[in-house]
Amino acid sequence: MKTITAAKATLSPDGKTLTAVFDVADQPFNALLTTRVSHTFINPLHSAHHRRIQSSNAAVFCESRQTKAAILNEALAEVFAALDPATTFAPQLKQYDGKVNVISETPVTLQWQVSDDGKTWSDIPGATGPTLDDAATKPGQWSQLVITNSTGRTVSQPCHKPSK
């Protein structure tokens, strides 16, 4: 099954066009199903091509004769956030297959920090991307990612680089 995640949506300045870009990954069809409601959609232009649609607390699923796909609810929320960018929550972190995914309805800034003791933190100059270069920290140091949006900030779990 194709799973649609990590939406990036923008609204045109005139408010009449919404553009969305998604990541697509292969994932087992029932992996995201918990509670669900099923619907059948018949396209009036192509009535022979029925679609079974299921919604759950994790995603919306669509199945045809040849294709199964899911769009995660957080990807849908990102699309709608482009229509109304006001946010009510600080950025959130989610982990997918070893990758960090930031969830926020408004733009975020990223800043990696380093610590020798895991208590006192300082910014790593230039480390403002989604990944940290291994050379940015020394053995025995700690690192963490600080994500900030207009509502607040979220700090990742500190990661300790083992001493050699």
C-alpha positions in Angstrom: 0.0 0.0 0.0 1.2 3.5 -0.7 1.2 5.8 2.4 1.1 9.5 1.9 3.0 11.5 4.6 4.9 14.7 5.2 2.7 17.2 3.5 4.0 20.5 2.4 1.1 22.8 1.4 1.1 26.4 0.2 -1.8 28.6 -0.6 -1.5 31.1 -3.5 -1.5 34.8 -2.6 -5.0 35.2 -4.1 -6.3 32.3 -1.9 -7.7 30.4 -4.9 -5.0 27.7 -5.4 -3.7 25.2 -2.9 -0.6 23.3 -3.8 0.5 20.2 -1.8 3.5 18.0 -2.1 3.7 14.7 -0.2 6.2 11.9 0.5 5.0 8.4 -0.6 6.2 5.2 1.1 5.3 1.6 0.9 3.6 0.2 4.1 1.3 -2.7 4.8 -2.3 -1.9 4.2 -3.7 -2.6 7.7 -0.7 -1.2 9.6 -2.5 2.1 10.4 -6.0 0.8 11.0 -7.3 1.0 14.5 -11.0 2.2 14.7 -12.5 2.7 11.2 -15.6 3.7 9.3 -16.1 2.4 5.7 -17.7 4.3 2.9 -18.1 3.5 -0.8 -17.5 6.4 -3.2 -18.8 6.3 -6.8 -17.4 8.9 -9.0 -20.3 10.2 -11.1 -18.0 10.7 -14.1 -16.7 7.1 -13.8 -19.4 5.0 -12.1 -17.8 1.7 -13.0 -14.7 2.6 -10.8 -15.8 2.3 -7.2 -13.6 3.3 -4.4 -13.8 1.9 -0.9 -12.8 4.6 1.6 -12.1 4.0 5.3 -11.2 6.5 7.9 -9.5 5.8 11.2 -7.9 7.8 14.0 -4.6 7.5 12.1 -5.4 7.9 8.4 -7.9 7.9 5.5 -7.6 4.9 3.3 -8.8 4.5 -0.3 -8.9 1.2 -2.2 -9.7 0.5 -5.8 -9.4 -2.8 -7.8 -5.7 -2.2 -8.4 -4.5 0.3 -5.8 -4.5 0.8 -2.0 -3.4 4.1 -0.5 -3.5 5.9 2.8 -3.1 9.6 3.7 -2.0 10.1 7.3 -4.3 12.4 9.3 -1.3 14.7 10.1 -0.7 15.1 6.3 -4.4 16.2 5.9 -4.0 18.6 8.8 -1.0 20.1 7.1 -3.0 20.7 3.9 -5.8 22.4 5.8 -3.3 24.4 7.9 -2.3 26.1 4.6 -5.8 27.4 4.4 -5.8 28.7 8.0 -2.2 29.0 9.2 -3.1 29.9 12.8 -1.7 27.4 15.2 -2.6 26.3 18.7 0.3 24.0 19.4 4.1 24.1 19.6 5.9 21.9 17.1 5.8 18.2 17.6 8.3 15.5 16.8 7.4 12.0 15.4 9.8 9.3 14.5 9.4 7.3 11.2 11.8 4.6 10.2 14.7 6.4 11.9 13.8 9.8 10.5 12.6 12.8 12.6 9.4 14.3 11.3 8.4 17.8 12.6 4.7 18.5 12.8 3.7 22.2 12.8 1.0 24.3 11.3 3.4 27.3 10.9 7.0 27.5 9.7 9.6 26.2 12.1 13.3 27.0 12.8 15.7 24.2 13.7 18.8 24.6 15.9 21.0 21.8 17.1 22.6 22.2 20.5 25.6 20.5 22.2 26.4 19.9 25.9 29.3 18.4 27.8 27.2 17.4 30.8 23.6 17.0 29.4 22.5 20.1 31.5 24.1 23.2 30.0 23.4 23.6 26.3 24.9 25.8 23.6 23.9 26.3 19.9 26.1 24.6 17.3 26.9 27.4 14.8 25.4 26.6 11.4 23.6 23.4 12.5 20.1 24.4 11.5 19.0 21.5 9.3 17.1 18.3 10.0 20.2 16.2 10.5 23.3 16.8 12.5 26.8 16.2 11.0 28.5 13.6 13.2 31.7 15.8 13.2 29.7 18.5 15.1 30.0 16.7 18.4 32.9 15.1 20.2 32.9 11.7 21.9 31.2 12.0 25.4 29.1 15.0 24.4 25.3 15.3 24.2 23.2 16.7 21.3 19.6 17.8 21.0 17.4 19.5 18.4 15.4 22.6 19.3 12.3 23.2 17.0 10.6 26.6 17.3 7.4 28.0 15.8 5.2 31.0 16.5 3.5 29.2 19.4 6.4 27.7 21.2 9.3 25.3 21.1 10.0 21.6 21.4 13.2 20.0 22.3 14.2 16.5 21.2 15.4 13.8 23.5 19.1 14.3 24.2 21.4 11.9 22.4 24.8 10.9 24.0 27.8 10.2 21.7 29.7 7.4 23.4 33.3 8.1 24.5 35.9 6.2 22.6 
